[in-house]
Amino acid sequence: MVTYPEVARPLAEMQPTHDFFVGIDSDGCAFDTMEIKHKECFTPNIIKYWDLQAVSKYAREASEFVNLYSKWRGINRWPALVMVFDLLRDREEVQARHVEPPQANDLRAFIADDAFAKSNDGLAQYKKAHPSEELDRAWEWTHAVNNTVADMVHGVPPFPYLRESLQLLNDQADMIVVSATPVEALTREWEEHDIAQFVQVIAGQEMGKKQLHLELAAKGKYDATHILMIGDAPGDMQAAKANNALFYPVNPGDEEASWQRFYDEAVHKFLAEEYAGAYEAELIKEFEAMLPATPPWKR
């Protein structure tokens, strides 16, 4: 039996009302919010709260590479933060300035402990059992990020053809939001633009990982070829494949064209059961070529 957080019960209790199921990522996929969130909210707070002012240029490059322009795009904020520290530590320009990024051993332990969700609530619970100054700083940082997002990110509409695609699918597929963003922020964004009406559940980081969202809501309830995950990051694709589901990539930097292709072509192939196989494989090949594993300063 699958174990899940109590807040994820709405996913587990979902029952099919249509033959098809679609999960949709939010940041960078439904909304053009990845750039503003990371460049204006996450990265400035990384520099501020982790004492990286002396190497702010390199911290910014590392943060943007991890979170926006690499195969790790879209991963949870905690492993992403540690990866930024590791990239900085390895960089000669940072070493030359005698700046030592955090080793983040306490954060690594939190990330590795599967008993705790990788959310603010999970960190709060972990901190009670494992108090440390580093985790206190992480707590301040993550709340500063969320506060900056709430203050900064609004009025950003969905990508063109997202609403049209939801309307097209509305009477043919059950739909949910599948995201690593806190539910509060997701709900605010989807309701602000009047598209929450199209989805049965808005699932965020509090409900577990994206793979779990799909497993609880769809696996075993629909034919595998009737389950589609739409996302802009490799983690979205991995969540789909872990559940034997199909994946439609929204290509970073080419989102508008991706959504138009979905609306004009891909959704019809999905509903006609012609999506799996060569068509999906070609889309994924194109997608993977856009997200490298090696940062530009190492090429």
LUMGUTI-8735 format. One record per residue (C-alpha): residue number from 1; y, z, x. Coordinates in nm, 2 decimals. Layout:
N
<NUM,<Y,Z,X>>
...
END
This chain:
299
<1,<0.00,0.00,0.00>>
<2,<0.35,-0.09,0.13>>
<3,<0.57,0.21,0.21>>
<4,<0.94,0.17,0.15>>
<5,<1.26,0.37,0.11>>
<6,<1.31,0.51,-0.24>>
<7,<1.63,0.30,-0.27>>
<8,<1.42,-0.01,-0.23>>
<9,<1.23,0.06,-0.56>>
<10,<1.43,-0.21,-0.75>>
<11,<1.27,-0.47,-0.52>>
<12,<0.92,-0.33,-0.56>>
<13,<0.96,-0.32,-0.93>>
<14,<1.09,-0.68,-0.97>>
<15,<0.86,-0.90,-1.19>>
<16,<0.88,-1.28,-1.20>>
<17,<1.09,-1.43,-1.48>>
<18,<1.06,-1.78,-1.32>>
<19,<0.81,-1.97,-1.11>>
<20,<1.03,-1.98,-0.81>>
<21,<1.20,-1.71,-0.59>>
<22,<1.49,-1.75,-0.35>>
<23,<1.63,-1.48,-0.11>>
<24,<1.97,-1.54,0.03>>
<25,<2.14,-1.38,0.34>>
<26,<2.50,-1.30,0.30>>
<27,<2.71,-1.27,0.62>>
<28,<2.74,-1.61,0.78>>
<29,<2.52,-1.77,0.52>>
<30,<2.67,-1.72,0.18>>
<31,<3.01,-1.62,0.31>>
<32,<3.20,-1.73,0.62>>
<33,<3.24,-1.36,0.73>>
<34,<3.04,-1.35,1.05>>
<35,<3.33,-1.46,1.27>>
<36,<3.59,-1.22,1.12>>
<37,<3.35,-0.93,1.11>>
<38,<3.24,-0.95,1.47>>
<39,<3.56,-1.08,1.63>>
<40,<3.80,-0.85,1.44>>
<41,<3.58,-0.55,1.34>>
<42,<3.27,-0.50,1.55>>
<43,<3.39,-0.61,1.90>>
<44,<3.73,-0.42,1.91>>
<45,<3.55,-0.11,1.81>>
<46,<3.28,-0.16,2.07>>
<47,<3.56,-0.18,2.33>>
<48,<3.74,0.12,2.19>>
<49,<3.46,0.37,2.13>>
<50,<3.24,0.28,2.43>>
<51,<3.53,0.29,2.69>>
<52,<3.51,-0.08,2.78>>
<53,<3.88,-0.15,2.80>>
<54,<3.86,-0.23,3.17>>
<55,<3.61,-0.51,3.10>>
<56,<3.73,-0.61,2.75>>
<57,<3.71,-0.98,2.82>>
<58,<3.35,-0.96,2.92>>
<59,<3.26,-0.72,2.65>>
<60,<3.40,-0.96,2.40>>
<61,<3.20,-1.25,2.55>>
<62,<2.88,-1.05,2.54>>
<63,<2.93,-0.92,2.19>>
<64,<3.01,-1.27,2.05>>
<65,<2.71,-1.42,2.23>>
<66,<2.47,-1.17,2.10>>
<67,<2.60,-1.15,1.74>>
<68,<2.72,-1.51,1.68>>
<69,<2.61,-1.77,1.93>>
<70,<2.25,-1.68,2.04>>
<71,<1.90,-1.65,1.90>>
<72,<1.98,-1.29,1.83>>
<73,<2.25,-1.39,1.58>>
<74,<2.24,-1.16,1.28>>
<75,<2.03,-0.88,1.42>>
<76,<2.08,-0.52,1.32>>
<77,<2.40,-0.36,1.47>>
<78,<2.21,-0.10,1.68>>
<79,<1.99,-0.33,1.89>>
<80,<2.28,-0.57,1.91>>
<81,<2.50,-0.30,2.05>>
<82,<2.25,-0.20,2.32>>
<83,<2.20,-0.57,2.41>>
<84,<2.58,-0.60,2.47>>
<85,<2.56,-0.30,2.71>>
<86,<2.27,-0.45,2.90>>
<87,<2.44,-0.79,2.93>>
<88,<2.75,-0.62,3.06>>
<89,<2.56,-0.41,3.31>>
<90,<2.40,-0.72,3.46>>
<91,<2.72,-0.91,3.50>>
<92,<2.87,-0.93,3.85>>
<93,<3.23,-0.92,3.72>>
<94,<3.17,-0.59,3.55>>
<95,<3.00,-0.44,3.85>>
<96,<3.30,-0.55,4.07>>
<97,<3.53,-0.35,3.84>>
<98,<3.30,-0.04,3.89>>
<99,<3.25,-0.01,3.51>>
<100,<2.92,0.14,3.41>>
<101,<2.83,0.05,3.05>>
<102,<2.64,0.32,2.86>>
<103,<2.27,0.34,2.93>>
<104,<2.23,0.43,2.56>>
<105,<1.90,0.61,2.61>>
<106,<1.95,0.81,2.29>>
<107,<2.03,0.50,2.09>>
<108,<1.73,0.33,2.23>>
<109,<1.51,0.62,2.11>>
<110,<1.66,0.59,1.77>>
<111,<1.60,0.22,1.75>>
<112,<1.24,0.27,1.86>>
<113,<1.16,0.54,1.60>>
<114,<1.02,0.36,1.30>>
<115,<1.05,0.68,1.09>>
<116,<1.42,0.63,1.05>>
<117,<1.60,0.33,0.89>>
<118,<1.84,0.15,1.12>>
<119,<2.13,0.23,0.89>>
<120,<2.41,0.49,0.89>>
<121,<2.19,0.72,0.67>>
<122,<1.90,0.67,0.91>>
<123,<2.12,0.76,1.21>>
<124,<2.25,1.07,1.02>>
<125,<1.89,1.19,0.97>>
<126,<1.79,1.11,1.32>>
<127,<2.10,1.30,1.46>>
<128,<1.99,1.61,1.28>>
<129,<1.66,1.61,1.46>>
<130,<1.79,1.48,1.79>>
<131,<2.15,1.59,1.84>>
<132,<2.35,1.44,2.13>>
<133,<2.70,1.34,2.22>>
<134,<2.60,0.98,2.25>>
<135,<2.47,0.97,1.89>>
<136,<2.79,1.15,1.78>>
<137,<2.99,0.86,1.94>>
<138,<2.76,0.61,1.78>>
<139,<2.83,0.77,1.44>>
<140,<3.20,0.75,1.50>>
<141,<3.17,0.38,1.61>>
<142,<2.96,0.27,1.31>>
<143,<3.20,0.43,1.06>>
<144,<3.49,0.28,1.24>>
<145,<3.33,-0.06,1.21>>
<146,<3.26,-0.02,0.84>>
<147,<3.62,0.11,0.78>>
<148,<3.76,-0.19,0.96>>
<149,<3.54,-0.43,0.76>>
<150,<3.66,-0.27,0.44>>
<151,<4.02,-0.30,0.55>>
<152,<4.00,-0.64,0.70>>
<153,<3.74,-0.85,0.52>>
<154,<3.84,-0.96,0.18>>
<155,<3.95,-1.28,0.01>>
<156,<3.68,-1.47,0.20>>
<157,<3.52,-1.71,-0.05>>
<158,<3.16,-1.83,-0.05>>
<159,<3.09,-2.15,0.14>>
<160,<3.14,-2.46,-0.07>>
<161,<2.82,-2.55,-0.26>>
<162,<2.69,-2.19,-0.26>>
<163,<2.81,-2.12,-0.61>>
<164,<2.69,-2.46,-0.73>>
<165,<2.35,-2.40,-0.58>>
<166,<2.32,-2.06,-0.75>>
<167,<2.42,-2.21,-1.08>>
<168,<2.16,-2.49,-1.03>>
<169,<1.89,-2.24,-0.96>>
<170,<1.99,-1.98,-1.22>>
<171,<1.74,-2.09,-1.49>>
<172,<1.47,-2.19,-1.24>>
<173,<1.44,-1.92,-0.98>>
<174,<1.46,-1.54,-0.95>>
<175,<1.72,-1.47,-0.67>>
<176,<1.81,-1.17,-0.46>>
<177,<2.05,-1.10,-0.16>>
<178,<1.85,-1.03,0.16>>
<179,<2.08,-0.87,0.42>>
<180,<2.12,-0.62,0.70>>
<181,<2.47,-0.54,0.59>>
<182,<2.53,-0.21,0.40>>
<183,<2.49,-0.25,0.03>>
<184,<2.84,-0.12,-0.05>>
<185,<3.00,-0.41,0.15>>
<186,<2.76,-0.66,0.00>>
<187,<2.82,-0.56,-0.36>>
<188,<3.20,-0.56,-0.30>>
<189,<3.18,-0.92,-0.17>>
<190,<2.94,-1.06,-0.42>>
<191,<3.13,-0.90,-0.71>>
<192,<3.47,-1.00,-0.58>>
<193,<3.37,-1.36,-0.61>>
<194,<3.18,-1.33,-0.93>>
<195,<2.84,-1.44,-0.80>>
<196,<2.66,-1.11,-0.82>>
<197,<2.57,-1.23,-1.17>>
<198,<2.32,-1.48,-1.03>>
<199,<2.10,-1.23,-0.84>>
<200,<1.86,-0.96,-0.96>>
<201,<1.90,-0.73,-0.66>>
<202,<2.15,-0.69,-0.38>>
<203,<1.94,-0.57,-0.09>>
<204,<2.11,-0.43,0.22>>
<205,<2.01,-0.23,0.53>>
<206,<1.95,0.09,0.33>>
<207,<1.65,-0.08,0.17>>
<208,<1.48,-0.16,0.50>>
<209,<1.45,-0.48,0.70>>
<210,<1.47,-0.83,0.56>>
<211,<1.10,-0.88,0.60>>
<212,<1.04,-0.58,0.38>>
<213,<1.29,-0.70,0.12>>
<214,<1.09,-1.02,0.08>>
<215,<0.76,-0.85,0.09>>
<216,<0.85,-0.61,-0.19>>
<217,<1.03,-0.85,-0.41>>
<218,<0.82,-1.17,-0.38>>
<219,<0.50,-1.16,-0.18>>
<220,<0.20,-1.18,-0.40>>
<221,<0.41,-1.23,-0.71>>
<222,<0.48,-1.60,-0.65>>
<223,<0.30,-1.88,-0.49>>
<224,<0.39,-1.89,-0.12>>
<225,<0.53,-2.25,-0.16>>
<226,<0.76,-2.11,-0.43>>
<227,<0.93,-1.85,-0.21>>
<228,<1.23,-1.96,-0.01>>
<229,<1.45,-1.76,0.22>>
<230,<1.80,-1.91,0.30>>
<231,<1.96,-1.78,0.62>>
<232,<2.18,-1.85,0.92>>
<233,<1.99,-1.65,1.18>>
<234,<1.64,-1.65,1.35>>
<235,<1.58,-1.31,1.20>>
<236,<1.60,-1.46,0.85>>
<237,<1.34,-1.72,0.95>>
<238,<1.12,-1.46,1.10>>
<239,<1.14,-1.25,0.78>>
<240,<1.04,-1.56,0.58>>
<241,<0.75,-1.66,0.81>>
<242,<0.61,-1.30,0.82>>
<243,<0.57,-1.34,0.44>>
<244,<0.43,-1.69,0.46>>
<245,<0.75,-1.81,0.28>>
<246,<0.96,-2.12,0.33>>
<247,<1.29,-2.11,0.52>>
<248,<1.61,-2.31,0.47>>
<249,<1.85,-2.28,0.76>>
<250,<2.23,-2.27,0.72>>
<251,<2.34,-2.40,1.06>>
<252,<2.60,-2.19,1.24>>
<253,<2.92,-2.39,1.28>>
<254,<2.80,-2.65,1.03>>
<255,<2.76,-2.43,0.72>>
<256,<2.95,-2.65,0.47>>
<257,<2.73,-2.95,0.55>>
<258,<2.42,-2.73,0.53>>
<259,<2.50,-2.61,0.18>>
<260,<2.59,-2.96,0.07>>
<261,<2.25,-3.08,0.20>>
<262,<2.08,-2.79,0.02>>
<263,<2.25,-2.87,-0.31>>
<264,<2.21,-3.25,-0.29>>
<265,<1.86,-3.26,-0.14>>
<266,<1.67,-2.95,-0.02>>
<267,<1.67,-2.75,-0.34>>
<268,<1.53,-3.05,-0.53>>
<269,<1.25,-3.09,-0.28>>
<270,<1.18,-2.71,-0.31>>
<271,<1.16,-2.72,-0.68>>
<272,<0.94,-3.04,-0.67>>
<273,<0.70,-2.87,-0.42>>
<274,<0.79,-3.13,-0.15>>
<275,<0.97,-2.89,0.09>>
<276,<0.69,-2.75,0.30>>
<277,<0.57,-2.95,0.60>>
<278,<0.76,-3.22,0.79>>
<279,<1.09,-3.17,0.60>>
<280,<1.11,-2.80,0.67>>
<281,<1.00,-2.84,1.03>>
<282,<1.27,-3.09,1.10>>
<283,<1.54,-2.86,0.96>>
<284,<1.41,-2.57,1.17>>
<285,<1.40,-2.78,1.49>>
<286,<1.76,-2.87,1.44>>
<287,<1.85,-2.51,1.37>>
<288,<1.67,-2.36,1.67>>
<289,<1.85,-2.60,1.90>>
<290,<2.18,-2.45,1.81>>
<291,<2.10,-2.09,1.91>>
<292,<2.02,-2.05,2.29>>
<293,<1.86,-1.74,2.46>>
<294,<2.07,-1.77,2.78>>
<295,<2.44,-1.68,2.78>>
<296,<2.68,-1.94,2.90>>
<297,<2.78,-1.74,3.21>>
<298,<2.42,-1.76,3.33>>
<299,<2.36,-2.13,3.27>>
END
